[in-house]
Amino acid sequence: MNSVSRQALQRRVAWARTAIFSNGNRGQSSNLRCCEPRKIAARSVWTFGGKKLRPAQPRVRRSTNAGMSVRNGKPLPQPKSICGNTPFRRPDPFTWLPGATESCLDLAKVPSAAMELGSTTIHRVIHPTAAFAQETPSTAARTPAASGDVPWAESQLNPKNRIDSLELPQNPLWRVDGCTGLGTQYYVVPLFLPDVAPLRFDVFIPEEAVLSPVLRDLLDLDAAFHTKDATRLRRLGISSYIVRVLQVWVEQNGRDAYINLTRTLPFGSRIIFECLHFDVRQTRVSAVPTYYVERQLLGVTRLSEVLGVAPELIPKAIDIWSLNIVQESHDSVCLVRMRDERVGDQAEKLWVMKAMTSSTKYLFVELRNLLQMEPHAHVIGRPEYLVTKRCLFGGKMGVVGFLLPYHRVGSIRDRLPLMRIRDQLRLGEQLNWAIQLTSAMLHLRERCHMFYPDMRLDNVVLTDSREVVMVDFEQRGVWCEFAAPEVNAIDYVRILASEEPDDGNPPIPEKVSAEFAAMLDAVCPGWAELQAAHDYELPRPHGYPNYNIPWLALDETEQEAAMVYMLGRVLWCIFEGQSAPQTAVWQSYCHEPDIGFPTYRLAPPGLRDLIDRCTRGRRPELSSLIVRRDSKLVLRGREDSSADEVIRVAREWWQAEVGVAKEYLARRQRHKANGTWDGNHWGRPTLREVLEELEKFKEAHL
């Protein structure tokens, strides 16, 4: 085929992209095994046993209903126009294009200059580093050329640029349970073993492993950037791709080889896809041991001494090999069952196993907190078991994690929007939850003498009796910009003081980093040692109880005021029936917020004033200007905005916010120096006052 006819064919296929549905379920028909929405998913010729086989041809014919086609007797979903939500009218009659009958047509998205999601997004938009990111030609948008101008080497009509299938194998050997790390870490579970210990051998796909923008689009990696849960992740191309690659990996090396790996590799070792290829058989897979994780684990024999906990409070130890994985739901949480005969009736009980494959210092902060805290009805109880493993390097019996009770109802985050949608929100129940959470926060502050920086709906679960329980006591904190403004101000300084350049992100000026490092030294001496520490056992400067630099920089009054602020945002979610106070670029939910804090629609007027007083000092949010749309970043109200425009707006917004943070910290330091600083700078109510107002409101209205 000469270049002229090839380009003509590419143009005709580009026209056909708008005629095929762009949304809907992936093809499941046995006669259409390789048809995927938005993808070319067939090879022109397959070989099996030396014989050449042609793929089965999809039967597409015109329906008697105008504007509707059917495949194998089933109607296709009506596509949407590329210009909006108006249904697209297919040309009549609809026929296959010449030269494209042996592959499904490329249904890729319309070329766009919108900003793609990746590590560059964090540096140039989401973090305060955007204020100082040095000017470079924008590489944030991978904008394909018009279809007629795509080189043959990059065209999806070229057989080498096609994935043979993105359906699961008939008998899959693996399952994908979730994702984190901004689309680079995937939780996988082998299905071919009768017993699977929770060793957390996750799949890692570095951004640089996906060199082809076409392949990145086919695998939905932009969507995987913000998709965490198994249900939605399994609809993405990357999920099926991972299963197919691992299927080939196991079949080529043998199942016994993988079983041997589980016995010889340390806890938390990584399965790394080094370079993704259109042909899953050519994707390189490596198993990389992580001895440093086991080296960081505390030994059972010294646990009481190192944590500073009375020996009688240390739970019973159970070996990791006596547990079976049921589901991996988070990078630090999985659902397990015991298979040890000695546990008797505990064998069928489900447990939450908390363990970490990085930053293990936070694991032991949480374990210490849980063991030392006084019990409370609405705070998760002490661990019932320690999970141990004989470390391969050094031979110590290390504490890998611990077991907590499992609450099957799940997080309140996923319940609230459904209750709102189904008109099931009841003021009495909402008030009970609000009072229970506030009493738990007050207990932590007054009885346990600790701060809780992780107040968000993800960390609130429901019991069978529909009462709330707080979980997650790592004291790690929330994402940048989601905390109280005084916490954010210090966190911005921390990020700018410690930002390290990498290949994808240019450095901020060294002079700028030094300026912010000096500011952080003044508010939190020893912060650099805290941030660099990996082992819990190492001494922490100034006797700091944990590693949360922004919160450690606050005095006790400031800490309580910051807890009230975060509680106020959670109260807003409860009474408005929302999954979060604002949409996040890096994480999407099954039910995204349909309004943002502090807009009110359902909350009773008497509680709106309380929430407003709890959140005094709040700042405008970046999401008021920049939003995620179809896994890309755009300006709010400007769906056609370019990556350069997004970066420019983010830079200007962050420059203003960093300026406000610097001014606030300078004013705070001056007043502290002369003894006139009020820790409750914005005059928020105390936790006890919030609790009293909620109880009075309940008495008056119920």
N, C-alpha and C positions, 0 to 999 in steps of 0.2 A: 504494500500500500504506500503510494507516494505521500509526501507531506501535505499536499493540498487536500487530497481526499481524506487523510487522517484528521486534519483540522476541521473539515466539513462535518465529519462524523462526530467529532467532539462537540461541535456547536449544536448538532441535532440532539445529542444525548443531554447537553445542558438544557435544551428546551424541554426535554422529557422529564427532567428533574421536577419541574413545576407541575407536571401532570400526574405524578405518582404521589400517594399519600405520604405526608411527612411526619405524621404522628400515629400512634397506635401500638398494638401488641406485635411482638416479633413473630414472623411466620412460623407456624408449627406444623404445617401440613407435611406429610411424608413425601409429597411430590414437589415440595418447595422448601427443601431442607436448608437452602442457603439464602433465602430471601430475607433481608433485614431492612427495616425502615432506615433510610438515610445512608445506606451502605451498598457498595458493590460487595457481594459476599459469595462469589462463585468463581471457580477456575474454569477455563475453557475446556480443559481436558484433565481428567484424573488418571492415574495409573494404579493398578492393583494386581499383584501377581503377574506383572509383565504385560497385562492387557490394558489397552486404552479404553477408558469409559467416559462417555459424555454425561454430564449432569442431567437429571430429569428436568424437562421444560415446564415452567409454570404455565398453567392454562388460564389466560386472562381473556375474558370476553366482555362485550358490552351488555350491561343490564337493560332490562326493559324500563327501569326507572331512570329518569333523566338525571345526569350528573352522578350516577353511581355505577361502579364496576364490581364484578364478582370474581373471586378466585376459587376454583374447585367447588363452586356452588355456594360460597360464603361471601357476603358483601364486604367490600373493602371500606375502611373508615373514610368519611368524606374529608379530603384535604383542606387545609387552610391556605388562603392566598399568601404569597410571599410578602405582600404589602400590608397585611393586617389580618383581622379575624374573619373576613368575608370568605365563605366557601369558594374554592377555586373551581371553575367550570372547565372540565376536560374537553379537548377538541373531539369532534365527533366525525367519523368513528375513531375510537382509540385503538391503535395498533402498535405492535412492536416495531422498533426502528430497524432497518436493515443493518446487519453487522453487529447487533447487540442482543441477538436472540439466545446466546449461550451464557449470558451473565445477567444478573439482576442489575438494574440501572443504578447509577450513582445518585443517591438521594442526599448528598451532603448539603449543609446549610448554604444559604446564599452568601457569597463572599462579603465579608464585613471587616471594617477597620477597627471594630470595637476592641477593647482591651481584653486579652486572654487572661485566664487565671493561672498563676504559677508563683514561684518564689519571688520573681520580679515584682509581682503585684504587692507582696508584703512590703518590700523595701521601698517601692516608689509610690505607694498609695496608702496602705493600711497602717504602717508604722510611722512614727514621727520622723524617721529617717527621710521621708518624702520631702520634708522642709529643706533638707540640705543635699539631696541627691544631685550629683553633678550632672550637668547637661551632657547627654550622649544621644546619638541617633536612636530613635525609639525602636526597640525590638520587642515591644510588648504585644504588638498585634501581628499575628501570622495571617496576612491577608493574601489569599490566593489570587492569582491573576484571573482574568476572564477566561471562561472555559475554552474559548477558541484559541487562546494564546498559551495554554499550558503545554510545556514541553512534553514530548512523548515519554521521556524518561520518568516524568512525574505524574503522568496522566493515569487515572484509574481505569482507562480502557486498556492500558498496558497490563498484560497478565501478571507480570511480576509485582504489580502494586495492588493485588487483590488478596483478600483473606478467604481461604477456602470455605470457612463457615464460622459463624459466631453463635451457633447453638451449642448447648451442652451435649457431650457424648451420650450415647444411649444408656451406658452404665457408667456414670461419672465416678471417678475415684477420689474426688475432692469436692469440698464445698467452701464457698467464700461467705464469711459471716459478718464482715464489716470492713471499715477503712478508716484510716487516720493519717496524720502527717501530711495534710494537704494533698491527698491523692498519691502518696508514695509508699504507704504501708497498708497491707491487706491481711486480715486475719483469715487463715485457711485451716481447714480440718480434714485430715485424711479419712475417707470413708471405707477403705479397704482393710482396716485393722479392727479386730473385735474390741480391743481396749486401747484407748488413746489417752495418755497422761497429758495434763495441761502444761506442756513444755514450752509453749508459745514460740513455735517456729513460724514466724510470720514471713510473708512475701514482701520484699522491698523492691520498688521500681524507681530508681533515681531519675530525675527529670532528664538528665543527659543520656539516659538509655533509650529515649524515644526521639530519634533524630528526624523522623519524617513527620511533617505537619499533617499529611494525609492520614498516616497511621494514627496519630494522636486524635484526629477527628473521628476516625472509624471506631476507636476504642472509648470514646466519650470521656477522655481524661479530664477535660475541663469540668464536666459534671462531677466526676469522681473527686475533684478538688474540694467540693463542699458537701458531698453526700457521704454520710457515715453509716446509716442503718442498713441492715441486710436486705430488707424488702425492696428498697429503691435501688440499692447498689447492684443487686442481681439482675436488674433490667438493663444495666449498662453493658456495653460491649467488653469493657475491661474485665468484668467478672467472668464471663464465658471464656475469654481469652486466657485468663490465668488458669482456669480449670483445664483447658485443652493443653496448655504448655506443660502443666504438672502431670497430666495424663501421659503425655509423650515421655516426659522425664522418668516417670516411674516404670513405664513399659520398656523403655530402653535399658534401664539400669537394674530392673527387677525390684520386686517389693521387699525382698530380704535386704537389699542394699539400703532402702530407706529405714527399715527397722533397725539396722545396724547403726545408722546415723543417729537415731534417737537415743541409742545407748552410749554413743561415743562423743556426742557433741554436748557442750554445756547448755544450761538453761538459757532461753532467749536467743539462741543462735538464729541466723538469718538466712532465708532462701532468697538470693538476689538474682533478678533478671538483669543481666549485664547489658544486653542490647536487644531490643524488641525488633522482631522481623515480621513481615507479612505472613511468612510461612512459619507456623509455630514450631516446626521441627528444627528450624535454624536459630531459634531464640536461645541464647546461651544462659544456662542456669548454674549457679554456684551455691553451695552450702558453706556459709562462713561462720566459724565458731566465735563466740563472744565470751572469752574467758574473763574479760574485765568485769562482766556482770556478776559472775560467781565470786570473783575476788572481792567485790564490794559487799557481798552478803554478810550479815552478822552471824556468828556461830551460836548454836543453841546454848552451849555451856556458859557463854559470857553475856547472854542477852539481858538478863536482869541487871547486871552491873553496868553495862553500856547504856541501857535505856534509863537507868535510875528508877526502876520499878521493883517493888517488893517481890521476892521469889514466888510467894503464894499466888500472885496475880498472873503469873506466866501460864498461858493455856497449855493444854496437852498437845504434843507434837504428833503429826501424822505424815507419813512419807508420801511424796508426790506421786509415786508409782501406785499408790492405793486409791488414786482418784481417776475418774473418767470424765472427759470433756463432754458436756451437753451442748454448749454454745459459747462462742467467744463474742461478747457484746461490746467490748471496749478494749483499748490498748492495755489497760491495767485491770480489767474485770472479765471474768468468765464464769459461766454456770457449770457446776460440776456435781457428780455423784460419787459416793464412796463405794469401792468394790472390795474393801477389806472385810473378810468374814467376821472379824472380831467386833465390828460395829453393830452387828445384828440388825435391828429394825431401822437403823440409820441408813441402810444401803439404798433405799429408794428416795430418801430425802434429798431435795435440791439445796445446794449451797452456793453462795457467791464467794468466789476466790479472788482476793485482791493480791496482785503481784505486778511487778514492774520489770521491764527489760531495759530500762534506762533510767537515770536519775533515781537510783534506789534510795537515796537519802530521804526522799519524800515518803517512801513506804514506811520507813522506820519512825519518821515523825508522826505519821498517822497511827502506827501501832502503839507508840508511847502514849499519844493523846487518848486513844480509846481505852488503854489499860488504866490510865490515871484519872480519867473523868468520873465524877459522880454520876450514877445512873439517872436517867430522865426518861419519861414515857415517850417523848417525841424526839429522842436522839438515839441513833443506832447503838446497840449494846456492845459489850466487850466481845472480842473474837472468841469463838468457842474452841478453835483449833489453830495451831501453827502448822504451816505446810513446810516441810523440810526436804532437802535433797543433798546427797553426798556429792560434794563438789569435785570435779574431775581434776582441778588444779589445786593441789594443797591437801585434798582429802578431808577437809572439815565438813561437818554436818551443818550446812547453811540454812538459814531461814529464808525461804523463797517468797512466802506470803502468808496469808491467814484466811480463815473461813468465817463468813458472817451469814446470818439468816437471810434467806431469799424471800423477797416480797413480790409475789407473782403479779399483783395488779400493776406494778411498774411505776414509772415516774409520773408525777403530776403534770409535767410539761406536756405529755402526749394526751392527757385526759381533758385538760381545760378547754382547748379549742373544740374538741368533739362535743363536749357538754354544751358549749355555746352554740355550736351549729345545730345541735338537736334540741335546743331550748330546754336543757336539763340543769342549768345553773340555778341553784337555790341559795338565797341569801343566808339562811341559817347555816348551811354547810360551809359556805365560803367564810363566814365569820368564825366558825369553829376552826377551820384551817389557819386563818390569820392569827387567831389567839394562840393556837398550839405552836405555831412557828415562833411567834414573838416570845412566848414563855420559854421555849427552848433556847432562843438567842439570849434571853436574860439569864437563864441558868448557866450558860457557857461563860457569860461575862462575870456574873457575881459569884457563882459557886466554883467554877472551874478556873477562873482567872486567866482566860485565854481569849484571843480574838478569832473571829470566824470570817475569813476573807472570801469564801467560796459560795456565798448565798446566791443561788440561782435555781430555777425550777428543775434543772437536771439533777440536782442534789437533794430533791425532796420526793420521797416515794410514799405510796399509799399502802396501808395495811388492809387485810381482808375486811376489817370493820370500818374502813374508809376514814382512818385517821392518818395524819402525816407523820413521817419520820425523817429526820435530817441525816444525811450520809456524807461521806467524803471529808475527812479531817486531815488531809495532807498539808493544809494551810499554804497551798501554792498560789492561790488567788485566781482571778479571772483574766480574760484576755484584755489587752491594752484597749483603753477607752470605755470599758464596760463597768469600771469601778466608780467609787465616789471621786469627785473632782480633785480633792486633795491627794488621794491615792494616785490618780492618773498623773498629776503633776510630777510626783516623784518618779513614777514609772517611766514617763517620757524621758526624764533626765537619765534614768538608769539605762534605757535602751540606747540613747545617744552617746552615753559615756562608754558603753561596752560593745557597740556595733563593730563587727569584724567583717572586712570585705571578703567576697568570694568571687569565683569566676563569672557568675551571672549578675552580681550587683556591685557597681562601682563604690568605692569607699566614700564616706563623708569626710570633709577636710579634717586633717589631724588636729588642727588648732581648735576646731569645734568640739571634737571628742575630749580634748584636754580641758576645755572650759567646763563641760558638763561633768567630767570626772571630779573636778575640784568642787563643784556644787554638791555632788553626791557625798564626797568626803565630809562636808560640813554637816549634813543631815543624818548620815548613817556611816560613821567610821567603821572601817573594816569590811565594807561592802564587797570589795574586790575578792577578798579571801572567801567570803560566803558564796559568791557567784561561781568561783573557780572550783569549789569543793565538790567532789563526787561521792566521797565516803562519809557516811553518818558518823563513823567512829572518830574522825578527825576532830580536834577541838575547834569550836566556833568562837570567833573573836567576841570579846565583851560579854561572854555568856549568853549570846543570843539563843533563844529556844528553838528557832527554825530558820528557814532560808528565805523568807519573804521580805525582801529589802524595803519596798515601799511602806509596808505595814510596820516593820520594825523601826522605821524612822519616825513614826507617830508616837505621841505620848498616849496614856491610857484614855484620857478624855477624847482625844482625836480618834482613837481606835473605835470607841463606842459610837461616836458621831458617824463614822464611816460605815459601821455595821447598820445603823439606823437608815442611812441613805440606801444601802443595798436592800434592806428589808422593805423600804418604801416602794422600790421598783418591783419587788416580788408581790407585794400587796396589790399594786396596780394590775399585774398579770392575773392574779386570782379574781379580782372583782371585775375585770374586763374580759376574762376568758381567753387570754392570749398565751401563746407558747413562749414568748420572749418579749421584753420591752422594746426591742428594735431588731431589725433584720441584720444578720451578720454575713459578711462576704465569704468567710471561711467555713461557714456551716449553714446548711439548710435543714429544715424540719419537714416532717410529713405534712404538717399544717402550719404554714408560715403566718406570722402576725398580719392581720389585715388593717390594723392601725398601729401607730407608734406612740410610745410614751413621749409626752404626757397628755395626749389626746384622750378625752373621756367620752364614753358612750353609754356604758352600763353601770358603772360604779355609782352607788348612792351619793347624793350631794354632800352629806355629812362626812363621808369617808374621803371624798376628794380633797377636802381641806387638810385632813390628816396626812394624806399621801404627799400633797404639795409641801407641807411643812417638813416632812421626813426627807424630802429631796431638795431642800433649799441649796442653792449654789450650783445647780446643774448647768451644764454648758451645752451649746448646740452640738449636734452629732454629725459626724462625717456622712452618715447615711441620709442626712437631709439634702445632701448635694450629689452623692454618688451611690448608685444602687447596683445590685446584681440582677441582670436580666438574661435568661437563657444561657447561664454559665459564662457570661461576659460582664464586664464592668462598663456602665454607661452613666452619663449625667442624668439626674432625675428629670423626667420630662423630655429628654433628648435621646431617643432610642438610636439615633444615627450618629451619636457623638463618637469621635475617634479616640484612640488610645492617648494621643498627645494632648487632647483636650482634657481627658480624665486626669492625666498626670499633672497638668498645669493647675487645674482646680484643686487637686489634692495638695500640691505644693503650697498654694496660697493659703488653704485652710490650715494646714499644719504649721506654717510659719506664724499665723496668728495664734494658734493654740499653744505652741511652744513659747511664744512671747508672753502669753498670759501665765503660763506655768512658771516661767522665770520670775516674773514680777511677783507672783504669789509667794514663792519660796523666799525671795529677797525680803519681802515685807514680813513674813513669818520669822525669819532669822533676826531682823531688827527688833521686833517686839519681844522675842524670846530673850534677846540680849539684855533688854532693860526691864524684863519681868512683867510686861503688859500684855502678853499673848493669851488669848482665850482659846482653849483647845476646841471648844464648840463654836468655831468661827462664824458659822452661818445661823446659829441659834436653832438648831434642830431639836426636837423633843428627845428625851432619853428613852431607852428601851422600856423602862418601867412606866413612863408616861404614855408611851404608845400602847402598852398592854392595858393600862387603865382606861384609856379612851375607847379601845375596841370593846372591852367588857361593858362599859357604860352604854355604848351604841347598841350592843346586843340586847341589854336589858330594856332599852327604850323602844326597840323596834321589833322584838320577837316575843 
